[in-house]
Amino acid sequence: MMNLYNDTCFKCSKLITQQYSTSFSLGIKAFGKKFRNPIYAIYSFVRYADEIVDTFHEHDKSELIEEFKLDTFEAIESGISLNPVLQAFQLVVNQYQISLQHIETFFTSMEMDLYHTCYSRREYSNYIYGSAEVVGLMCLKVFCGDNEVLYLRLESYAKRLGAAFQKVNFLRDILADYEERGRVYFPGIGFDAFSATEKEIIEADIEQDFKKAVSGIKLLPAGARRGVYIAYVYYLDLFRKIRRMPPQTIVTKRVRISDRRKAWLMVQALVKNQLNVI
């Protein structure tokens, strides 16, 4: 019966992923079967932690994130949780020996969102490392399994891809982050005076992350490469769309990629992956 419980928990993680992100959901579907549940588990875990600090305004968010953190480490140590998200996550952490320090660092970034509304350059780098780069490393641990040599070879690429995704999210969500949460992540940037020059500097940084990351995607195991490449293509297309827009536009509306466009991008990505021309 434990198998039934675990299977139900992974299905909960899959549902959460599908509800929160069509982009990542489509990418995960392209993974080899053995990778899908672990990545659903990682995504749903980080999504729910992020939801605590971003959404639960009527509650004591610092208390909630601390409780979620304690429950997470207790689940990992004991190997069981009655929270289906944490049960699926602890199974993955324990099976793939995901670094507890990476999980701790992730929570540090989540806690920063409770107290920071603007970021210095150092805080910005630390935040991105904890909120995005270590998540990429968690996923990489799943993709590489017990192949530590491959993991170490791809570590820097996974971090750059996670950073690229996060920085694109910052640009896409700049209006919501400021109006709903009072945050501006980019150091030295003021929401009310976001210039074309400042936008170009941010975009040049993101472009370098994408260029570095794609080299690593090519080296991933085949069953992981397809899904990661699809997510990469989605975010790159979103980034290019943002890049074509003036700063006045992205501070007034959230930029999106239509489902129809995503379907076309997925077909292109699958063909390129099959032909090994990514």
BAPAKE-152442 format. One record per residue (C-alpha): x, y, z; residue in one letter; residue number from 0. Coordinates in pm, 1 decimal, decimal comma, padded with zeros to 6 digits, m for minus. Layout:
x | y | z | kevex | padren
X | Y | Z | A | NUM
...
This chain:
x | y | z | kevex | padren
00000,0 | 00000,0 | 00000,0 | M | 0
00299,4 | 00231,5 | 00043,9 | M | 1
00347,3 | 00223,4 | m00331,6 | N | 2
m00009,9 | 00347,9 | m00373,4 | L | 3
00051,5 | 00634,7 | m00131,0 | Y | 4
00374,5 | 00735,7 | m00303,1 | N | 5
00214,1 | 00714,2 | m00644,7 | D | 6
m00068,5 | 00938,9 | m00524,5 | T | 7
00183,0 | 01191,0 | m00390,7 | C | 8
00366,4 | 01204,5 | m00723,1 | F | 9
00033,7 | 01254,5 | m00901,0 | K | 10
m00034,1 | 01550,0 | m00670,6 | C | 11
00304,0 | 01696,5 | m00768,7 | S | 12
00220,8 | 01645,9 | m01135,0 | K | 13
m00114,3 | 01822,5 | m01094,0 | L | 14
00051,0 | 02117,4 | m00917,9 | I | 15
00304,7 | 02150,5 | m01198,6 | T | 16
00034,2 | 02140,0 | m01464,2 | Q | 17
m00174,1 | 02402,6 | m01285,5 | Q | 18
00113,8 | 02644,3 | m01232,7 | Y | 19
00324,6 | 02610,9 | m01547,4 | S | 20
00227,4 | 02494,5 | m01893,5 | T | 21
00583,7 | 02556,0 | m02010,5 | S | 22
00747,4 | 02323,8 | m01759,8 | F | 23
00463,0 | 02071,3 | m01785,5 | S | 24
00517,1 | 02031,3 | m02159,4 | L | 25
00891,2 | 02004,8 | m02107,8 | G | 26
00852,4 | 01735,7 | m01841,0 | I | 27
00626,0 | 01531,9 | m02069,8 | K | 28
00918,5 | 01506,7 | m02310,5 | A | 29
01145,3 | 01353,3 | m02047,3 | F | 30
01215,8 | 00984,6 | m02035,3 | G | 31
00964,4 | 00821,3 | m01802,7 | K | 32
01209,6 | 00769,9 | m01514,7 | K | 33
01275,6 | 01144,5 | m01491,7 | F | 34
00918,3 | 01271,1 | m01489,4 | R | 35
00803,4 | 01202,8 | m01132,3 | N | 36
01126,6 | 01329,5 | m00973,6 | P | 37
01110,8 | 01657,4 | m01166,1 | I | 38
00740,0 | 01701,3 | m01088,3 | Y | 39
00830,9 | 01653,7 | m00721,7 | A | 40
01107,5 | 01914,8 | m00730,9 | I | 41
00895,5 | 02167,2 | m00919,8 | Y | 42
00592,4 | 02133,4 | m00689,8 | S | 43
00811,8 | 02166,6 | m00381,6 | F | 44
00978,2 | 02489,5 | m00494,4 | V | 45
00649,0 | 02621,3 | m00632,8 | R | 46
00468,9 | 02580,7 | m00299,9 | Y | 47
00753,7 | 02740,3 | m00104,5 | A | 48
00745,3 | 03034,6 | m00345,7 | D | 49
00368,4 | 03052,5 | m00310,4 | E | 50
00399,7 | 03100,4 | 00064,8 | I | 51
00613,9 | 03411,8 | 00035,0 | V | 52
00433,5 | 03553,9 | m00269,0 | D | 53
00066,4 | 03493,8 | m00199,5 | T | 54
m00039,3 | 03429,7 | 00160,2 | F | 55
m00061,6 | 03797,9 | 00255,1 | H | 56
m00335,4 | 03746,6 | 00516,1 | E | 57
m00111,9 | 03510,5 | 00715,6 | H | 58
00221,5 | 03524,5 | 00895,8 | D | 59
00438,7 | 03424,3 | 00601,0 | K | 60
00759,3 | 03407,1 | 00802,6 | S | 61
00596,0 | 03156,9 | 01036,2 | E | 62
00455,3 | 02955,1 | 00745,5 | L | 63
00784,4 | 02932,8 | 00553,8 | I | 64
00968,7 | 02834,7 | 00872,2 | E | 65
00712,5 | 02561,2 | 00938,3 | E | 66
00740,6 | 02438,9 | 00577,9 | F | 67
01119,5 | 02435,6 | 00608,2 | K | 68
01114,2 | 02236,9 | 00933,3 | L | 69
00860,7 | 01993,4 | 00787,2 | D | 70
01081,0 | 01950,7 | 00479,6 | T | 71
01393,2 | 01851,3 | 00670,6 | F | 72
01194,9 | 01633,5 | 00908,6 | E | 73
01041,5 | 01450,0 | 00611,6 | A | 74
01384,7 | 01397,2 | 00455,9 | I | 75
01531,0 | 01267,2 | 00781,0 | E | 76
01240,7 | 01039,5 | 00872,0 | S | 77
01160,7 | 00929,4 | 00516,8 | G | 78
00789,5 | 01002,1 | 00551,0 | I | 79
00545,4 | 01293,0 | 00539,7 | S | 80
00169,5 | 01326,3 | 00543,9 | L | 81
00208,4 | 01626,6 | 00314,5 | N | 82
00199,3 | 01475,1 | m00037,1 | P | 83
00430,1 | 01744,4 | m00180,0 | V | 84
00690,7 | 01678,9 | 00087,3 | L | 85
00649,4 | 01302,9 | 00064,4 | Q | 86
00726,5 | 01306,8 | m00307,8 | A | 87
01012,6 | 01551,5 | m00257,0 | F | 88
01177,7 | 01357,8 | 00024,8 | Q | 89
01164,2 | 01039,1 | m00181,2 | L | 90
01355,8 | 01215,6 | m00458,2 | V | 91
01602,5 | 01382,1 | m00220,8 | V | 92
01683,8 | 01053,8 | m00052,6 | N | 93
01697,4 | 00846,0 | m00370,8 | Q | 94
01923,5 | 01085,7 | m00561,4 | Y | 95
02117,7 | 01216,8 | m00261,1 | Q | 96
02030,4 | 01577,8 | m00334,9 | I | 97
02241,3 | 01815,4 | m00128,3 | S | 98
02074,7 | 01931,5 | 00192,5 | L | 99
02281,5 | 02247,9 | 00163,3 | Q | 100
02112,4 | 02325,1 | m00167,0 | H | 101
01773,7 | 02293,1 | 00001,6 | I | 102
01887,9 | 02516,3 | 00288,8 | E | 103
02016,8 | 02774,5 | 00039,9 | T | 104
01686,1 | 02763,8 | m00145,4 | F | 105
01498,2 | 02845,9 | 00174,5 | F | 106
01738,7 | 03132,7 | 00245,0 | T | 107
01635,2 | 03294,7 | m00083,0 | S | 108
01267,9 | 03238,5 | m00008,3 | M | 109
01314,3 | 03407,2 | 00328,1 | E | 110
01483,2 | 03703,6 | 00155,7 | M | 111
01154,8 | 03770,9 | m00021,1 | D | 112
00992,1 | 03835,8 | 00316,4 | L | 113
01222,1 | 04124,4 | 00403,6 | Y | 114
01386,4 | 04259,6 | 00087,5 | H | 115
01215,4 | 04498,4 | m00152,9 | T | 116
01530,7 | 04600,6 | m00334,6 | C | 117
01857,9 | 04416,7 | m00382,0 | Y | 118
02225,1 | 04505,3 | m00388,7 | S | 119
02434,8 | 04332,0 | m00653,0 | R | 120
02558,7 | 04078,5 | m00399,5 | R | 121
02208,3 | 04012,4 | m00264,9 | E | 122
02080,9 | 03975,0 | m00620,5 | Y | 123
02346,2 | 03713,7 | m00700,1 | S | 124
02280,7 | 03528,2 | m00375,5 | N | 125
01908,1 | 03533,7 | m00436,3 | Y | 126
01938,9 | 03392,4 | m00787,1 | I | 127
02177,3 | 03122,9 | m00667,5 | Y | 128
01936,0 | 03008,0 | m00398,6 | G | 129
01609,0 | 03049,0 | m00584,8 | S | 130
01711,8 | 02918,0 | m00926,3 | A | 131
02064,9 | 02783,4 | m00964,2 | E | 132
02037,4 | 02527,3 | m00685,4 | V | 133
01703,9 | 02413,0 | m00828,1 | V | 134
01884,4 | 02346,6 | m01154,5 | G | 135
02141,2 | 02147,1 | m00957,9 | L | 136
01867,2 | 01943,4 | m00789,2 | M | 137
01729,9 | 01852,7 | m01130,9 | C | 138
02078,1 | 01780,0 | m01262,5 | L | 139
02130,1 | 01533,9 | m00979,5 | K | 140
01825,1 | 01344,0 | m01102,7 | V | 141
01942,0 | 01352,8 | m01464,1 | F | 142
02292,9 | 01229,1 | m01383,8 | C | 143
02196,2 | 00969,5 | m01125,1 | G | 144
02510,1 | 00817,9 | m00975,9 | D | 145
02733,3 | 00955,9 | m01253,6 | N | 146
02920,0 | 01211,0 | m01041,0 | E | 147
03168,3 | 01286,5 | m01318,8 | V | 148
02888,9 | 01397,0 | m01551,7 | L | 149
02724,7 | 01598,0 | m01273,0 | Y | 150
03042,6 | 01792,8 | m01204,8 | L | 151
03095,0 | 01849,1 | m01576,2 | R | 152
02746,6 | 01995,8 | m01619,7 | L | 153
02717,6 | 02181,8 | m01289,5 | E | 154
02807,6 | 02526,9 | m01422,5 | S | 155
02574,0 | 02489,2 | m01721,7 | Y | 156
02279,1 | 02394,4 | m01499,5 | A | 157
02339,6 | 02700,0 | m01283,3 | K | 158
02348,1 | 02931,9 | m01584,4 | R | 159
02023,6 | 02787,5 | m01722,4 | L | 160
01849,2 | 02830,2 | m01387,3 | G | 161
01978,3 | 03186,2 | m01366,4 | A | 162
01854,8 | 03264,9 | m01718,5 | A | 163
01506,1 | 03135,2 | m01639,8 | F | 164
01489,1 | 03336,0 | m01317,9 | Q | 165
01608,6 | 03661,5 | m01474,8 | K | 166
01355,4 | 03625,5 | m01757,7 | V | 167
01088,2 | 03572,7 | m01491,9 | N | 168
01201,1 | 03893,6 | m01321,8 | F | 169
01160,4 | 04088,9 | m01646,7 | L | 170
00828,2 | 03926,0 | m01730,2 | R | 171
00686,9 | 03980,5 | m01379,7 | D | 172
00836,9 | 04321,6 | m01308,0 | I | 173
00491,1 | 04483,6 | m01282,9 | L | 174
00344,4 | 04224,0 | m01045,3 | A | 175
00657,1 | 04209,2 | m00831,1 | D | 176
00645,8 | 04585,6 | m00783,1 | Y | 177
00271,9 | 04649,8 | m00751,3 | E | 178
00174,8 | 04340,1 | m00552,1 | E | 179
00489,1 | 04279,1 | m00347,9 | R | 180
00685,5 | 04603,4 | m00360,9 | G | 181
00995,2 | 04429,7 | m00500,2 | R | 182
01248,3 | 04526,7 | m00762,6 | V | 183
01506,5 | 04251,9 | m00800,8 | Y | 184
01750,4 | 04411,3 | m01043,5 | F | 185
02017,5 | 04601,9 | m00845,8 | P | 186
02026,2 | 04976,2 | m00895,3 | G | 187
01708,3 | 04975,0 | m01105,4 | I | 188
01407,3 | 05185,9 | m01013,6 | G | 189
01066,4 | 05072,1 | m01137,2 | F | 190
00947,4 | 05427,7 | m01200,3 | D | 191
01249,7 | 05512,5 | m01415,4 | A | 192
01328,8 | 05188,2 | m01598,0 | F | 193
01524,1 | 05301,9 | m01903,5 | S | 194
01607,5 | 05135,0 | m02233,4 | A | 195
01976,8 | 05137,5 | m02140,6 | T | 196
01910,4 | 04957,5 | m01811,3 | E | 197
01692,3 | 04704,1 | m01989,6 | K | 198
01966,9 | 04639,3 | m02247,4 | E | 199
02226,0 | 04578,1 | m01973,8 | I | 200
01998,7 | 04320,9 | m01807,9 | I | 201
01925,4 | 04154,5 | m02142,3 | E | 202
02293,3 | 04128,2 | m02232,4 | A | 203
02352,6 | 03944,4 | m01904,5 | D | 204
02064,1 | 03705,0 | m01971,5 | I | 205
02184,8 | 03641,4 | m02325,8 | E | 206
02522,0 | 03526,1 | m02191,9 | Q | 207
02347,1 | 03285,5 | m01952,6 | D | 208
02147,9 | 03134,5 | m02239,1 | F | 209
02456,4 | 03099,0 | m02459,6 | K | 210
02645,8 | 02918,9 | m02185,7 | K | 211
02353,6 | 02697,1 | m02088,1 | A | 212
02280,4 | 02552,0 | m02432,1 | V | 213
02626,4 | 02397,7 | m02450,5 | S | 214
02545,2 | 02196,9 | m02140,2 | G | 215
02203,0 | 02087,4 | m02264,6 | I | 216
02374,1 | 01907,9 | m02551,9 | K | 217
02565,1 | 01693,6 | m02301,9 | L | 218
02265,5 | 01577,9 | m02097,5 | L | 219
02145,5 | 01216,0 | m02111,0 | P | 220
01905,0 | 01170,6 | m02402,8 | A | 221
01599,4 | 01116,4 | m02183,6 | G | 222
01658,9 | 01446,9 | m02007,4 | A | 223
01788,1 | 01653,3 | m02298,6 | R | 224
01455,7 | 01669,6 | m02483,5 | R | 225
01260,0 | 01817,3 | m02194,2 | G | 226
01528,4 | 02061,4 | m02083,6 | V | 227
01573,1 | 02180,9 | m02441,9 | Y | 228
01198,9 | 02243,3 | m02477,2 | I | 229
01198,7 | 02455,1 | m02159,4 | A | 230
01506,5 | 02637,1 | m02290,5 | Y | 231
01333,9 | 02710,5 | m02623,4 | V | 232
01020,2 | 02841,0 | m02448,2 | Y | 233
01215,5 | 03076,6 | m02225,9 | Y | 234
01441,9 | 03190,8 | m02505,7 | L | 235
01136,5 | 03277,7 | m02716,1 | D | 236
00983,5 | 03464,8 | m02422,9 | L | 237
01312,2 | 03648,9 | m02372,1 | F | 238
01328,2 | 03750,5 | m02737,8 | R | 239
00971,6 | 03878,0 | m02722,5 | K | 240
01055,3 | 04087,3 | m02415,6 | I | 241
01370,3 | 04214,0 | m02584,6 | R | 242
01168,5 | 04354,8 | m02874,1 | R | 243
00950,5 | 04557,3 | m02637,6 | M | 244
01030,0 | 04901,1 | m02495,4 | P | 245
01072,9 | 04920,4 | m02116,8 | P | 246
00748,7 | 05117,8 | m02086,4 | Q | 247
00557,6 | 04815,0 | m02214,5 | T | 248
00697,9 | 04548,5 | m01985,0 | I | 249
00635,0 | 04763,6 | m01677,4 | V | 250
00266,8 | 04785,5 | m01765,9 | T | 251
00177,9 | 04428,7 | m01863,3 | K | 252
00293,6 | 04069,9 | m01820,1 | R | 253
00441,3 | 03923,4 | m02138,0 | V | 254
00312,9 | 03580,2 | m02240,1 | R | 255
00366,9 | 03315,4 | m02506,5 | I | 256
00042,7 | 03171,0 | m02642,1 | S | 257
m00032,4 | 02799,2 | m02610,2 | D | 258
m00043,0 | 02775,6 | m02988,2 | R | 259
00305,3 | 02927,4 | m03010,2 | R | 260
00429,3 | 02689,7 | m02740,1 | K | 261
00297,3 | 02391,1 | m02935,5 | A | 262
00483,5 | 02508,0 | m03246,9 | W | 263
00802,4 | 02567,6 | m03049,8 | L | 264
00777,4 | 02221,1 | m02896,7 | M | 265
00750,5 | 02057,2 | m03239,9 | V | 266
01052,9 | 02252,5 | m03361,8 | Q | 267
01250,8 | 02163,5 | m03050,3 | A | 268
01171,3 | 01793,8 | m03079,8 | L | 269
01277,1 | 01788,9 | m03445,4 | V | 270
01603,1 | 01970,8 | m03372,7 | K | 271
01676,5 | 01740,1 | m03082,5 | N | 272
01608,4 | 01435,6 | m03297,7 | Q | 273
01843,7 | 01569,0 | m03566,6 | L | 274
02097,2 | 01662,9 | m03298,9 | N | 275
02118,8 | 02022,4 | m03420,9 | V | 276
02040,1 | 02208,6 | m03098,4 | I | 277
